[in-house]
């Protein structure tokens, strides 16, 4: 079975959904499972809905209605008859969301987040399944929450692989086309969980692993894996092939084209990953598999924005020793800080972090009780894989360097 994944940009409007249909016409659609993200910026809109729910409940109906209207516009662009069953199915999904928001008693943000944000994927797959069936492609809607079984770590759930494999193999039959959701699963109590932001690639890898798939193809609005993100870098080149190990390195450092957790299950069963353009589906794109580490071997540029650089030194100017470092990492774990870079010297310890769960104030408060703290928010971390002597010259002309770290193949620069 082949696994396809279509992200939010590829199904952001009626034209995108029609183009997805054309891709399936060109590639075939039997024995295929398609993982689909929420449409366009729906996840962002649902995150705003959660913020409104907690902070401005009087605006809740207006924010929800805006999300519903955007989906109705898309549906009106691809369905001729407004009595089509898709309208009732989508209304039922939004009604369930509305009922949850009105009856929920849990104050826990992460729990509410997963129950609300998952609606984006449930609605997008409902619409697409109906559309493909109206176009003569027999598509079967599959609830990923009945397939991907996780723990209750809301917003960053861990997969129970054995239960997940059993569930998927029971529900997916060969020689059919399935449409399912990225990013979501469920815990032991049947509450919805999510696998981390941008987790749909990971969902595709989970299904591929459990079904012993012969390939995963991620369809994007770029021709494949580029050596830099075109949103931030003016000149980019296509990578024809990268190894699993290189893909894991690029994902770890923040390459947005591949989710960090995606490669591990694929590597374990040596399932090749293709990243291809949904605009030009016949183009080769990028292949990720065993073999040549990277082709062509050129510098690869990755940037992470909106990080924080924290420099710590002991209150009495004594050495930063193992006990201090142990305490720092304990606090990083306690406040769920995502560590992107660390560097230490005799009397200081620097860490560049992403405050994923908005706990920076609490984290800094605890640090200041034990260390002298220099805190710089809104920094960017540039990572250059396979760097050359002049690879970073253009960055030094534009930004202030705060911290530099290099290994044989990787140069990292924290800049302001």
Secondary structure, DSSP 8 states (H G I E B T S, - for coil): -EEEEE-GGGGSSHHHHHHHHHHHHHH--TTEEEEE--STTHHHHHHHHHHHHHH-GGGHHHHHHHHHHHHHHHHHHH-S-TTSHHHHHHHHHHHHHHHHHHH-----HHHHHHHHHTHHHHHHHHHHHHHHHHTT--EEEE-GGGT-BB-S-TTS--B-HHHHHHHHHHH--TT-EEEEESSEEE-TT--EEE-STTTHHHHHHHHHHHHT-SEEEEEESSSS-BSS-TTT-S---B-SEEEHHHHHHHHHHT-TTS-TTHHHHHHHTT-EEEEEESSSTTS--EEEESS-SEES---EEEEEEEEEEEEEEETT-----HHHHHHHHHHHHHTT-EEEEEEE-SSEEEEEEE-TTS-HHHHHHHHHTTEEEEEEEEEEEEEEET--TTTTHHHHHHS-EEEEEE-SSEEEEEE-
